[in-house]
Amino acid sequence: MNFNDTINTIMEAFEEDAEYRGRKVKLNKPMRGDVKKFKVYVKDPKTGNVKKVNFGHGGTSAKRKTMRIRKSNPARRRSFRARHNCDNPGPKTKARYWSCRKW
């Protein structure tokens, strides 16, 4: 097995397809949400089941531009990351991990 085969195997494992409630979904790929602003499907290491993690600003205004992410402003970015303890984001199955990753 050469280097390219190894890289391809690793990438396939990361961008794995899984089944969530009878539908094929991509794991670990944030997308626009339905309940909250974003959603991502992850595999729970404890149970082995696929979970949907919703994160971001929720409600009907999540579909419009009422809550903007202003991560280009360094002071706001620093404040957000301190408030949410982004130096230690926790497991992938929690919204804080994905929210911190966006910021």
C-alpha positions as a Python dict, from the first residue, in 0.01 Angstrom:
ca = {
    (1, 'M'): (0, 0, 0),
    (2, 'N'): (152, 331, -105),
    (3, 'F'): (109, 678, 44),
    (4, 'N'): (-185, 783, -180),
    (5, 'D'): (-381, 469, -90),
    (6, 'T'): (-326, 539, 278),
    (7, 'I'): (-446, 899, 243),
    (8, 'N'): (-754, 789, 47),
    (9, 'T'): (-839, 530, 312),
    (10, 'I'): (-813, 791, 588),
    (11, 'M'): (-1028, 1040, 394),
    (12, 'E'): (-1295, 776, 328),
    (13, 'A'): (-1308, 694, 699),
    (14, 'F'): (-1350, 1060, 788),
    (15, 'E'): (-1615, 1139, 523),
    (16, 'E'): (-1801, 818, 591),
    (17, 'D'): (-2162, 773, 486),
    (18, 'A'): (-2397, 647, 751),
    (19, 'E'): (-2767, 590, 798),
    (20, 'Y'): (-2976, 814, 1024),
    (21, 'R'): (-3347, 731, 1052),
    (22, 'G'): (-3346, 549, 719),
    (23, 'R'): (-3158, 818, 524),
    (24, 'K'): (-2798, 821, 404),
    (25, 'V'): (-2604, 1109, 562),
    (26, 'K'): (-2244, 1228, 559),
    (27, 'L'): (-2067, 1221, 893),
    (28, 'N'): (-1868, 1514, 1038),
    (29, 'K'): (-1981, 1761, 772),
    (30, 'P'): (-2165, 2070, 905),
    (31, 'M'): (-2457, 2187, 691),
    (32, 'R'): (-2749, 2429, 712),
    (33, 'G'): (-2991, 2313, 975),
    (34, 'D'): (-3364, 2276, 1003),
    (35, 'V'): (-3419, 2334, 1377),
    (36, 'K'): (-3112, 2547, 1446),
    (37, 'K'): (-2880, 2737, 1212),
    (38, 'F'): (-2647, 2441, 1152),
    (39, 'K'): (-2654, 2064, 1194),
    (40, 'V'): (-2400, 1786, 1169),
    (41, 'Y'): (-2427, 1408, 1188),
    (42, 'V'): (-2170, 1230, 1406),
    (43, 'K'): (-2111, 876, 1524),
    (44, 'D'): (-2131, 846, 1903),
    (45, 'P'): (-1825, 645, 2015),
    (46, 'K'): (-2001, 520, 2330),
    (47, 'T'): (-2308, 370, 2161),
    (48, 'G'): (-2195, 343, 1798),
    (49, 'N'): (-2515, 517, 1685),
    (50, 'V'): (-2536, 816, 1452),
    (51, 'K'): (-2648, 1137, 1626),
    (52, 'K'): (-2767, 1467, 1482),
    (53, 'V'): (-2609, 1765, 1659),
    (54, 'N'): (-2786, 2100, 1613),
    (55, 'F'): (-2595, 2419, 1690),
    (56, 'G'): (-2603, 2791, 1625),
    (57, 'H'): (-2878, 3046, 1667),
    (58, 'G'): (-3219, 2880, 1662),
    (59, 'G'): (-3578, 2975, 1598),
    (60, 'T'): (-3744, 3122, 1292),
    (61, 'S'): (-3485, 3396, 1268),
    (62, 'A'): (-3217, 3133, 1202),
    (63, 'K'): (-3335, 3122, 842),
    (64, 'R'): (-3295, 3499, 802),
    (65, 'K'): (-2992, 3719, 866),
    (66, 'T'): (-3082, 3841, 1216),
    (67, 'M'): (-2796, 3678, 1406),
    (68, 'R'): (-2477, 3718, 1211),
    (69, 'I'): (-2149, 3554, 1294),
    (70, 'R'): (-1898, 3837, 1306),
    (71, 'K'): (-1587, 3625, 1335),
    (72, 'S'): (-1383, 3868, 1125),
    (73, 'N'): (-1384, 4106, 1425),
    (74, 'P'): (-1092, 3994, 1647),
    (75, 'A'): (-1243, 4126, 1972),
    (76, 'R'): (-1573, 3944, 1915),
    (77, 'R'): (-1390, 3628, 1815),
    (78, 'R'): (-1172, 3637, 2127),
    (79, 'S'): (-1475, 3702, 2347),
    (80, 'F'): (-1676, 3415, 2193),
    (81, 'R'): (-1391, 3168, 2228),
    (82, 'A'): (-1333, 3269, 2592),
    (83, 'R'): (-1705, 3253, 2678),
    (84, 'H'): (-1743, 2906, 2529),
    (85, 'N'): (-1407, 2769, 2652),
    (86, 'C'): (-1299, 2681, 2298),
    (87, 'D'): (-949, 2583, 2410),
    (88, 'N'): (-1112, 2265, 2543),
    (89, 'P'): (-1413, 2206, 2314),
    (90, 'G'): (-1511, 1861, 2440),
    (91, 'P'): (-1642, 1565, 2236),
    (92, 'K'): (-1771, 1579, 1878),
    (93, 'T'): (-2117, 1479, 1999),
    (94, 'K'): (-2172, 1818, 2166),
    (95, 'A'): (-2279, 2144, 2002),
    (96, 'R'): (-1996, 2337, 2169),
    (97, 'Y'): (-1734, 2140, 1975),
    (98, 'W'): (-1889, 2232, 1640),
    (99, 'S'): (-1966, 2590, 1736),
    (100, 'C'): (-1608, 2646, 1846),
    (101, 'R'): (-1483, 2484, 1528),
    (102, 'K'): (-1685, 2734, 1321),
    (103, 'W'): (-1523, 3019, 1513),
}
